[in-house]
Amino acid sequence: MATDQAKLPKLSILPGAEPNLASASYCIRNESHTLGNAVRWMLMKNPSVEFCGYSVPHPSEPVIHIRIQMYDQKSSLDALLTALDDLDTLFETINDKYNSSLQSDSFERWEEQS
């Protein structure tokens, strides 16, 4: 069964999408609420997104479904890919700031009190 899962694409479009993808649901494999909520948050920052929601169809499967509906017949796939790129940039920035803070030794230390 693990071999079958490895052959499946990471991202796929679920049945029922509009031909121009202005409204579509996507399946992202090997992910959970962690990515689902972050992608939903990033998509909702896009003013062209009318609606975005995600779900985890079953808790024992590492799969999320993301539903995106766009204004003005724009492509939900373009919005999704942009949101994923923006999240990647955000995480790189956080990582850089974190590492910079560690290297400069300029972070707050909390002393344990007995």
C-alpha positions in Angstrom: 0.0 0.0 0.0 2.9 2.4 0.8 4.1 1.9 -2.8 0.7 2.9 -4.2 0.7 6.1 -2.1 4.2 7.0 -3.4 2.9 6.9 -7.0 0.1 9.4 -6.3 0.8 13.1 -7.1 1.3 15.5 -4.2 -1.4 17.9 -5.5 -4.4 16.9 -7.5 -7.7 18.6 -8.6 -10.8 16.9 -7.3 -13.8 16.2 -9.5 -16.3 19.0 -9.9 -13.9 21.8 -10.7 -15.1 24.5 -13.1 -13.3 24.2 -16.5 -11.4 27.6 -16.0 -10.6 26.6 -12.3 -12.4 29.7 -10.9 -13.9 27.3 -8.4 -12.1 24.1 -7.5 -11.2 21.7 -4.8 -7.7 20.3 -4.4 -6.2 17.3 -2.7 -2.8 17.6 -1.1 -1.3 14.4 0.1 1.0 13.7 3.1 -0.1 16.9 4.9 -2.3 17.8 7.8 -4.0 20.7 9.6 -0.6 22.4 9.9 -0.3 23.1 6.2 -4.0 23.3 5.6 -4.7 26.2 8.0 -1.5 28.1 6.9 -2.5 27.8 3.2 -6.1 28.8 4.0 -4.8 31.9 5.9 -2.5 32.9 3.1 -5.2 32.4 0.4 -7.7 34.5 2.4 -5.2 37.4 2.3 -5.6 37.4 -1.5 -8.4 39.9 -2.4 -9.3 37.8 -5.5 -10.3 34.9 -3.3 -14.0 34.8 -2.6 -14.0 31.7 -0.4 -11.4 29.3 0.9 -11.7 26.4 3.3 -9.9 23.2 4.0 -10.8 19.9 5.6 -9.1 16.7 6.6 -11.4 14.0 5.3 -10.3 11.3 7.8 -7.9 11.7 10.7 -6.1 8.5 9.9 -5.1 9.6 6.4 -2.5 12.4 5.8 -4.6 14.2 3.2 -6.1 17.7 3.1 -8.8 19.0 0.8 -8.7 22.7 0.0 -11.7 24.5 -1.6 -11.1 27.8 -3.4 -13.6 30.1 -5.1 -12.4 33.2 -7.0 -13.9 36.5 -7.9 -13.8 37.6 -11.6 -13.3 34.0 -13.0 -9.6 34.0 -12.0 -7.7 30.7 -11.6 -7.8 29.2 -8.2 -4.8 27.1 -9.1 -2.8 30.3 -9.7 -3.9 31.6 -6.3 -3.0 28.3 -4.6 0.5 28.2 -6.2 1.0 31.8 -5.2 -0.1 31.1 -1.6 2.3 28.2 -1.4 5.2 30.3 -2.7 4.3 33.1 -0.3 4.3 30.7 2.6 7.7 29.3 1.5 9.1 32.9 1.5 7.5 33.6 4.9 9.0 30.5 6.4 12.5 31.3 4.9 12.3 34.8 6.5 11.3 33.4 9.9 14.1 30.9 9.7 16.7 33.6 8.7 15.6 35.8 11.6 15.7 33.0 14.0 19.2 31.9 13.0 20.4 35.5 13.0 19.0 35.9 16.5 20.8 32.8 17.7 24.1 33.8 16.1 24.0 37.3 17.5 23.1 35.9 21.0 20.5 38.7 21.3 17.5 36.8 22.5 15.6 36.8 25.8 16.6 34.2 28.3 14.3 33.0 31.0 15.8 31.8 34.2 14.1 28.9 35.9 13.3 29.9 39.5 13.4 27.4 42.3 
